Each structure stands twice: as C-alpha cells, then as structure tokens.
C-alpha cells in the first residue's frame, strides 16, 4: 500500500502522516521521516484521478480514498501551514466535482462494484471551497444539507465560510470524466 495507485494508499499514508503530526513534538525526527514518506507515497496515487478528478473504481471507492486524502491535506496544512500545492493540481483540486456530478438526492450514478443506492455526504467540498476560493463547492454542500437532508459533518463546520451562499452555482450542468468514461447531464443544480 505505501506506493499503490488506489484508494488504500490515501487511507494508509494519510493515517500514518496524520498520526506523525500528532507526535511530532515528542519525536520530531521520526515524525519528519514518516511525513516525508507519506507525502511521497500519496503522490503516486494522485495520478489515479483523471485530469478532471474522476475515479475509475466507482464513486464509493472515490469517497473512501478522497476522504483520507483531504483529511491528511487538511491536517498537514493546519499543522505546518504548508499545503504542497496539491490543491492547485487540476485533478486534485477538481476531484470534489466528481461526486457533485455523480450524485442525486436518490443516490449516486453507479458503476463497477460501487453501491448506486448509497447517498454521499460530500464534506470534502467544504475544504475545496476554502482552498480553491470557489463558493460553488460550498453552495452545493449547503444545498445537500438543506434540500437533501444530508447530515452536517465536522468538516463542514471547520471549513465553512459564511459569505456568498447562493442556491445555484454557475458551473456547467454537464460533465465528462475521462478516467471513468462517464458523462453527467443535469437539468439544474438544485433539482438534479
């Protein structure tokens, strides 16, 4: 898993890296070695996101890996003030769009062995909204909470920005994800 190209990479490297941040004051040298190794490790799996943030193993696996990736990026950014520029990489910065396009109030667009009946709470979008300064992510997350009865998560509170909430976003209603060869056509962001 240290250098694999699937979602377990983010879970394992992100977990070890986050743990190292927690004990960095007790053993700075060991923490630095673990963090350096985990950063190097996640970079290989980042290539698995398509240019526009798609994930080939289905939305369920996207969620599993991306939640750990974003949690790690949030932790390291918060603890050190360094974000390594990962959110500036189009595939990483755009990956929060993938579940937005692939989800509806009734479930997700399923393929592979993902569960088409699962509903995603896309709390990663709160971090993307803050880092990318794009209120569209926040608008859609709040829409999920208000209109789809999705639960509020701690990340929503940590990265919430009160300015500029609108019901609609100016993002395109249609999207193509190259990694998955999937298309999404929405009539509206409010009632997809």
TARAVEN-V626966 format. One record per residue. N is the residue number from 1. RES is the residue in one letter. PHI is phi as a letter, one per 40 degrees, with the letter a starting at -180 (NA if undefined). OMEGA is omega as a letter, one per 30 degrees, with the letter a starting at -180 (none if undefined). D_FIRST is the distance of its C-alpha to the first C-alpha in Angstrom with 1 decimal. Layout:
BEGIN
n=N res=RES phi=PHI omega=OMEGA d_first=D_FIRST
n=N res=RES phi=PHI omega=OMEGA d_first=D_FIRST
END
This chain:
BEGIN
n=1 res=X phi=NA omega=a d_first=0.0
n=2 res=X phi=d omega=a d_first=3.8
n=3 res=X phi=b omega=a d_first=5.5
n=4 res=X phi=c omega=a d_first=4.9
n=5 res=X phi=b omega=l d_first=8.2
n=6 res=X phi=b omega=a d_first=8.4
n=7 res=X phi=c omega=l d_first=9.2
n=8 res=X phi=c omega=l d_first=6.4
n=9 res=X phi=d omega=a d_first=5.3
n=10 res=X phi=c omega=l d_first=8.9
n=11 res=X phi=c omega=a d_first=9.2
n=12 res=X phi=c omega=a d_first=7.1
n=13 res=X phi=c omega=l d_first=8.2
n=14 res=X phi=c omega=l d_first=11.4
n=15 res=X phi=c omega=l d_first=12.1
n=16 res=X phi=c omega=l d_first=11.9
n=17 res=X phi=c omega=l d_first=13.8
n=18 res=X phi=c omega=l d_first=16.3
n=19 res=X phi=c omega=l d_first=16.9
n=20 res=X phi=c omega=l d_first=17.5
n=21 res=X phi=c omega=a d_first=20.1
n=22 res=X phi=c omega=a d_first=21.7
n=23 res=X phi=b omega=a d_first=22.4
n=24 res=X phi=d omega=a d_first=23.1
n=25 res=X phi=c omega=a d_first=26.8
n=26 res=X phi=c omega=a d_first=26.6
n=27 res=X phi=a omega=a d_first=24.4
n=28 res=X phi=c omega=a d_first=24.3
n=29 res=X phi=c omega=l d_first=23.0
n=30 res=X phi=c omega=l d_first=20.0
n=31 res=X phi=d omega=l d_first=19.2
n=32 res=X phi=c omega=l d_first=19.6
n=33 res=X phi=c omega=l d_first=17.1
n=34 res=X phi=c omega=a d_first=14.4
n=35 res=X phi=c omega=l d_first=15.4
n=36 res=X phi=d omega=l d_first=15.6
n=37 res=X phi=c omega=a d_first=12.1
n=38 res=X phi=c omega=l d_first=10.7
n=39 res=X phi=c omega=l d_first=13.2
n=40 res=X phi=c omega=a d_first=12.3
n=41 res=X phi=c omega=a d_first=8.6
n=42 res=X phi=c omega=a d_first=9.9
n=43 res=X phi=c omega=l d_first=12.5
n=44 res=X phi=c omega=a d_first=10.8
n=45 res=X phi=c omega=l d_first=9.9
n=46 res=X phi=c omega=l d_first=13.5
n=47 res=X phi=c omega=l d_first=14.9
n=48 res=X phi=c omega=l d_first=14.1
n=49 res=X phi=c omega=l d_first=16.9
n=50 res=X phi=c omega=a d_first=20.2
n=51 res=X phi=d omega=a d_first=22.9
n=52 res=X phi=b omega=l d_first=24.3
n=53 res=X phi=g omega=l d_first=21.2
n=54 res=X phi=c omega=a d_first=20.8
n=55 res=X phi=b omega=a d_first=17.7
n=56 res=X phi=c omega=a d_first=17.8
n=57 res=X phi=c omega=l d_first=16.3
n=58 res=X phi=h omega=a d_first=19.2
n=59 res=X phi=c omega=l d_first=20.2
n=60 res=X phi=c omega=l d_first=18.8
n=61 res=X phi=c omega=l d_first=15.2
n=62 res=X phi=d omega=a d_first=16.3
n=63 res=X phi=d omega=a d_first=17.5
n=64 res=X phi=d omega=a d_first=14.5
n=65 res=X phi=c omega=a d_first=12.3
n=66 res=X phi=c omega=l d_first=15.3
n=67 res=X phi=c omega=l d_first=16.7
n=68 res=X phi=c omega=l d_first=13.9
n=69 res=X phi=c omega=a d_first=14.0
n=70 res=X phi=c omega=l d_first=17.7
n=71 res=X phi=c omega=l d_first=17.9
n=72 res=X phi=c omega=l d_first=16.1
n=73 res=X phi=c omega=l d_first=18.3
n=74 res=X phi=c omega=a d_first=21.3
n=75 res=X phi=c omega=a d_first=20.7
n=76 res=X phi=c omega=l d_first=20.3
n=77 res=X phi=c omega=a d_first=23.3
n=78 res=X phi=c omega=a d_first=25.3
n=79 res=X phi=c omega=a d_first=24.7
n=80 res=X phi=b omega=a d_first=25.1
n=81 res=X phi=g omega=a d_first=26.9
n=82 res=X phi=b omega=l d_first=24.5
n=83 res=X phi=b omega=l d_first=22.6
n=84 res=X phi=f omega=l d_first=21.5
n=85 res=X phi=g omega=a d_first=23.2
n=86 res=X phi=c omega=a d_first=20.3
n=87 res=X phi=c omega=l d_first=22.6
n=88 res=X phi=c omega=l d_first=24.9
n=89 res=X phi=c omega=a d_first=22.5
n=90 res=X phi=d omega=a d_first=24.1
n=91 res=X phi=c omega=a d_first=21.0
n=92 res=X phi=c omega=l d_first=19.7
n=93 res=X phi=c omega=a d_first=23.2
n=94 res=X phi=c omega=a d_first=24.2
n=95 res=X phi=c omega=l d_first=21.3
n=96 res=X phi=c omega=l d_first=23.3
n=97 res=X phi=c omega=a d_first=25.9
n=98 res=X phi=d omega=l d_first=23.9
n=99 res=X phi=c omega=l d_first=24.4
n=100 res=X phi=c omega=a d_first=27.8
n=101 res=X phi=c omega=a d_first=28.9
n=102 res=X phi=c omega=a d_first=27.2
n=103 res=X phi=b omega=l d_first=28.6
n=104 res=X phi=b omega=l d_first=32.0
n=105 res=X phi=c omega=a d_first=33.8
n=106 res=X phi=c omega=a d_first=33.5
n=107 res=X phi=i omega=a d_first=29.8
n=108 res=X phi=b omega=l d_first=27.3
n=109 res=X phi=c omega=a d_first=27.7
n=110 res=X phi=c omega=l d_first=25.6
n=111 res=X phi=a omega=a d_first=24.0
n=112 res=X phi=f omega=l d_first=21.4
n=113 res=X phi=b omega=l d_first=20.7
n=114 res=X phi=c omega=a d_first=20.9
n=115 res=X phi=c omega=a d_first=23.7
n=116 res=X phi=c omega=a d_first=26.7
n=117 res=X phi=c omega=l d_first=28.6
n=118 res=X phi=c omega=l d_first=26.2
n=119 res=X phi=b omega=a d_first=27.4
n=120 res=X phi=c omega=l d_first=25.1
n=121 res=X phi=c omega=a d_first=26.0
n=122 res=X phi=c omega=a d_first=24.8
n=123 res=X phi=c omega=l d_first=24.9
n=124 res=X phi=c omega=a d_first=22.6
n=125 res=X phi=c omega=l d_first=25.8
n=126 res=X phi=c omega=l d_first=27.6
n=127 res=X phi=c omega=l d_first=25.3
n=128 res=X phi=c omega=l d_first=25.7
n=129 res=X phi=d omega=a d_first=29.4
n=130 res=X phi=c omega=a d_first=29.7
n=131 res=X phi=c omega=a d_first=27.6
n=132 res=X phi=c omega=a d_first=29.0
n=133 res=X phi=f omega=l d_first=32.4
n=134 res=X phi=b omega=a d_first=32.7
n=135 res=X phi=c omega=l d_first=34.5
n=136 res=X phi=d omega=l d_first=33.7
n=137 res=X phi=c omega=a d_first=30.4
n=138 res=X phi=c omega=l d_first=32.2
n=139 res=X phi=d omega=a d_first=35.1
n=140 res=X phi=c omega=l d_first=32.9
n=141 res=X phi=c omega=l d_first=31.1
n=142 res=X phi=c omega=l d_first=34.5
n=143 res=X phi=d omega=l d_first=35.7
n=144 res=X phi=c omega=a d_first=33.0
n=145 res=X phi=c omega=a d_first=34.1
n=146 res=X phi=c omega=a d_first=37.8
n=147 res=X phi=b omega=a d_first=38.3
n=148 res=X phi=b omega=l d_first=35.4
n=149 res=X phi=f omega=l d_first=35.5
n=150 res=X phi=c omega=a d_first=31.8
n=151 res=X phi=c omega=l d_first=31.2
n=152 res=X phi=c omega=l d_first=31.1
n=153 res=X phi=b omega=a d_first=27.9
n=154 res=X phi=d omega=l d_first=27.8
n=155 res=X phi=c omega=l d_first=26.1
n=156 res=X phi=c omega=a d_first=29.2
n=157 res=X phi=c omega=a d_first=31.4
n=158 res=X phi=c omega=a d_first=29.5
n=159 res=X phi=b omega=l d_first=29.5
n=160 res=X phi=c omega=l d_first=32.7
n=161 res=X phi=b omega=a d_first=35.4
n=162 res=X phi=c omega=a d_first=38.8
n=163 res=X phi=c omega=l d_first=40.2
n=164 res=X phi=g omega=l d_first=40.6
n=165 res=X phi=c omega=l d_first=39.5
n=166 res=X phi=b omega=a d_first=40.9
n=167 res=X phi=c omega=a d_first=40.6
n=168 res=X phi=b omega=l d_first=39.9
n=169 res=X phi=b omega=a d_first=37.7
n=170 res=X phi=c omega=l d_first=38.6
n=171 res=X phi=c omega=l d_first=35.4
n=172 res=X phi=d omega=l d_first=36.0
n=173 res=X phi=c omega=a d_first=36.2
n=174 res=X phi=b omega=l d_first=34.6
n=175 res=X phi=a omega=l d_first=31.2
n=176 res=X phi=b omega=l d_first=29.3
n=177 res=X phi=b omega=a d_first=25.6
n=178 res=X phi=c omega=a d_first=24.9
n=179 res=X phi=c omega=a d_first=21.3
n=180 res=X phi=c omega=a d_first=22.4
n=181 res=X phi=f omega=l d_first=26.0
n=182 res=X phi=b omega=l d_first=27.3
n=183 res=X phi=b omega=l d_first=30.4
n=184 res=X phi=b omega=l d_first=31.5
n=185 res=X phi=b omega=l d_first=35.2
n=186 res=X phi=b omega=l d_first=36.5
n=187 res=X phi=c omega=a d_first=40.1
n=188 res=X phi=a omega=l d_first=39.5
n=189 res=X phi=c omega=a d_first=36.9
n=190 res=X phi=c omega=a d_first=38.9
n=191 res=X phi=b omega=a d_first=39.4
n=192 res=X phi=c omega=none d_first=36.7
END
